[in-house]
Amino acid sequence: MSNPQLVFCDSYEALNKLYANGLPKNTKIITKSPTILRSNNTYVQNLEEYTDDQYREKFRNKSKILTYKIFNSLKKNKDYSEYSLLMAYNFLNFFNKIFFGSLFKEDIFKNEFWIVQPVCEEKQVNYALSSEIYNILETHPLCKKKKINVNVTKERSTRGNSKVSVFRRLRVVGYKGIFWYSINLIALLFKNNKYKIAIISTNELVRDIVYYLLWNK
């Protein structure tokens, strides 16, 4: 497999292993990892370089409005009421893929490119390290998936062995995100509670719903 001109990678350890195995240092790297973005590599590009906070906020708000609208509409229909939640959830996933697709300029996919999938022994960590973007990119005819073994102790998050301060991360997730993670920590103290709910995948909408339900209770 020849070296590509473009690589999508969110694992700092995996990227260093690619360099050690012969990937040219002038290869363009697209990432959302703060650790990689804060490195001195001039060939690194932010995944969301062509967006801004206003664009992201507008997209999130639109996704919430449309998802609620679909859910409420189907909930009132006796033929589809029992599927309303599932269909709204699937729509949200589809809408998120539209957002990810909007992050790219078409001209970057003219040649073969790689997506790097970090792999370690812990399956839960593997899931955390896998970006939803991979699901879109891997269907491209010029995409090649490169699996790289990583150390679970170093890859404790999608940021790898990050030096990004806690305060910078809290600014990114916002007060609702902080509230969400606080709930998760507190929930560990009530493992025997008989009321349980399964959350298949967390996202902005799920966090906001939990926040408003508990805050306004």
C-alpha positions in Angstrom: 0.0 0.0 0.0 1.7 3.2 -1.1 1.7 6.3 1.0 -1.2 8.7 0.5 -1.2 12.5 0.3 -4.0 12.8 2.8 -4.7 11.0 6.2 -7.6 11.4 8.6 -6.3 10.6 12.1 -7.4 11.4 15.6 -4.9 9.3 17.6 -1.6 11.0 18.4 0.0 7.6 19.2 -1.2 6.1 15.9 0.0 9.0 13.9 3.5 8.7 15.4 3.5 5.0 14.6 2.7 5.9 10.9 5.6 8.3 10.8 7.9 5.7 12.3 6.8 3.2 9.6 7.6 5.6 6.8 4.7 8.0 6.3 6.3 11.2 5.0 6.2 14.1 7.5 4.7 16.4 4.8 1.6 14.2 4.4 -1.6 16.3 5.1 -3.2 15.2 8.3 -6.9 16.2 9.0 -7.9 15.7 12.6 -10.1 16.9 15.5 -7.6 15.8 18.1 -6.5 18.8 20.2 -3.2 17.1 20.9 -2.4 16.7 17.2 -3.7 20.2 16.4 -1.4 21.7 19.1 1.6 20.0 17.7 4.2 21.9 15.7 3.3 20.0 12.5 2.5 22.5 9.8 0.8 19.9 7.7 -2.0 19.4 10.2 -5.4 20.7 9.4 -8.4 21.1 11.7 -11.3 19.0 10.6 -13.7 21.9 11.2 -11.4 24.5 9.5 -14.1 25.7 7.1 -16.8 26.1 9.8 -17.2 28.5 12.8 -19.2 28.5 16.1 -22.1 30.2 14.4 -22.4 27.6 11.7 -22.2 24.7 14.2 -24.7 26.3 16.6 -27.1 26.9 13.7 -26.8 23.3 12.6 -27.3 21.9 16.1 -30.4 24.1 16.6 -31.8 23.0 13.2 -31.3 19.3 14.0 -33.1 19.7 17.3 -36.1 21.5 15.7 -36.4 19.0 12.9 -36.0 15.9 15.2 -38.6 17.2 17.6 -40.9 17.9 14.7 -40.6 14.5 13.2 -41.0 12.8 16.6 -44.1 14.8 17.5 -45.7 14.3 14.1 -45.2 10.6 14.1 -46.3 10.3 17.8 -49.8 11.6 16.8 -50.1 9.1 14.0 -51.7 5.9 15.2 -50.0 3.8 12.5 -46.5 5.1 13.3 -46.7 6.2 16.9 -44.7 3.2 18.3 -41.9 3.9 15.9 -41.7 7.6 16.5 -38.7 7.6 18.7 -36.7 5.2 16.6 -37.4 7.1 13.4 -36.5 10.4 15.0 -33.3 8.9 16.3 -32.4 7.6 12.8 -33.2 11.0 11.3 -30.8 12.7 13.8 -28.0 10.3 12.8 -28.7 11.0 9.2 -28.7 14.8 9.8 -25.4 14.5 11.7 -23.9 12.8 8.7 -25.0 15.8 6.6 -23.1 18.0 9.0 -19.9 15.9 8.8 -20.2 15.8 5.0 -20.4 19.6 4.9 -17.0 19.8 6.6 -15.1 18.8 3.4 -14.2 20.4 0.2 -14.7 18.1 -2.7 -11.3 18.7 -4.3 -9.5 16.9 -1.4 -10.8 13.5 -2.5 -9.2 13.4 -5.9 -6.5 10.9 -4.8 -6.3 7.9 -2.5 -6.6 8.8 1.2 -6.4 6.9 4.5 -8.6 6.9 7.6 -6.7 5.7 10.6 -8.6 3.4 13.0 -6.8 3.0 16.4 -7.2 -0.5 17.8 -6.6 -1.7 21.4 -7.7 -4.6 23.6 -10.5 -2.7 25.2 -13.6 -2.7 22.9 -15.1 0.3 24.7 -12.0 2.3 24.0 -12.1 1.2 20.3 -15.6 2.6 20.1 -14.6 5.9 21.7 -11.7 6.3 19.3 -13.8 5.7 16.2 -15.2 8.9 14.7 -18.6 9.0 13.0 -16.8 10.6 10.1 -15.2 7.2 9.3 -18.7 5.8 8.5 -19.0 8.4 5.8 -15.5 8.3 4.4 -14.9 4.6 4.3 -17.6 4.2 1.6 -15.6 6.5 -0.7 -13.9 4.5 -3.6 -10.5 6.1 -2.9 -10.6 5.5 0.8 -8.3 3.0 2.5 -8.7 2.1 6.2 -5.5 1.7 8.2 -5.7 -0.1 11.5 -3.1 0.8 14.0 -2.6 -0.9 17.4 -2.4 1.6 20.3 -1.8 1.4 24.0 -5.1 1.6 26.0 -3.3 3.6 28.8 -2.2 6.3 26.4 -5.5 6.4 24.4 -7.7 7.2 27.3 -9.8 9.4 25.0 -10.0 10.5 21.4 -7.4 13.1 22.3 -4.7 10.5 23.1 -2.1 11.5 25.7 -3.4 15.1 25.6 -1.7 18.1 27.2 -4.8 20.2 26.6 -5.9 21.8 29.9 -9.1 20.8 31.6 -10.3 24.4 31.4 -9.9 24.4 27.7 -11.9 21.2 27.4 -14.7 22.5 29.6 -15.0 25.6 27.4 -15.6 23.3 24.5 -18.3 21.1 26.0 -20.2 24.1 27.7 -22.3 24.2 30.8 -24.7 21.6 29.5 -21.9 19.2 28.7 -20.5 19.7 32.2 -23.9 19.0 33.7 -24.2 15.9 31.5 -20.8 14.4 32.7 -21.6 15.3 36.3 -24.8 13.3 36.1 -22.9 10.3 34.8 -20.5 10.5 37.7 -23.2 10.9 40.3 -25.2 8.0 38.7 -22.4 5.7 39.7 -23.5 6.2 43.4 -26.9 4.8 42.6 -26.2 1.6 40.8 -29.0 -0.3 42.5 -31.7 2.2 41.5 -34.6 0.3 39.9 -35.2 3.0 37.2 -32.9 2.6 34.2 -32.7 3.9 30.7 -30.6 2.8 27.8 -28.8 5.5 25.8 -27.5 4.0 22.6 -25.3 6.8 21.7 -24.7 10.2 23.3 -24.9 13.4 21.3 -25.9 17.1 21.6 -29.6 16.3 21.5 -29.5 13.6 24.2 -27.4 15.8 26.5 -29.8 18.8 26.1 -32.9 16.6 26.7 -31.4 15.2 29.9 -30.4 18.7 31.0 -33.9 20.2 30.5 -35.7 17.3 32.0 -33.7 17.4 35.2 -33.3 21.1 35.5 -37.0 21.8 34.9 -38.3 19.0 37.0 
